[in-house]
Structure formats: C-alpha cells, structure tokens
Amino acid sequence: MKSNRIFAPPQDYYYLRLLELGPFQRRARGGWRFGTKVINDAVIERLIASGKAILNKDLVCLADPTKK
C-alpha cells in the first residue's frame, strides 16, 4: 500500500501542503501568493529545484510524482 504523503524537509512541508490545495500565483509586485498568503521567491526556487513543484507560466503547481 502506497502512502500519499509527500516527503520533504520540514521547511518545505507547509508549502507543499498548500500546493496540494491549489497553485501559487505570481504577484504583480513580485513574489508569489496563495490566496492572501505571500510566498518568498527563495521558497519557490527551492521547490522547483528539488523537483517537487513545476512552473507553468504564472502558476507554480505541485509536480506529478509518477512522472520522471
């Protein structure tokens, strides 16, 4: 039986849980947001570099773990 849990460093787990709920949108003033929550560019860069998130134009979405 496979677990649906995402394994990530503690500092990224919160943001990955938010990505499970929906994508992050690029802010007009720079940076990213999820609803009213502002997300730092460094967090997004770290998630993309680790392969846990993908950048799709102005949205950051959770990467599909089955695709490599």
DAGIGI-V571523 format. One record per run of one state. SS is the DSSP state (H for helix, E for strand, C for the rest). FROM is the first residue (numbers start at 0). TO is the last residue. If there is no record, write none. Layout:
# DAGIGI-V571523
ss=SS from=FROM to=TO
ss=SS from=FROM to=TO
This chain:
# DAGIGI-V571523
ss=C from=0 to=8
ss=H from=9 to=20
ss=C from=21 to=22
ss=E from=23 to=25
ss=C from=26 to=30
ss=E from=31 to=33
ss=C from=34 to=35
ss=E from=36 to=38
ss=C from=39 to=39
ss=H from=40 to=48
ss=C from=49 to=51
ss=E from=52 to=55
ss=C from=56 to=57
ss=E from=58 to=61
ss=C from=62 to=67
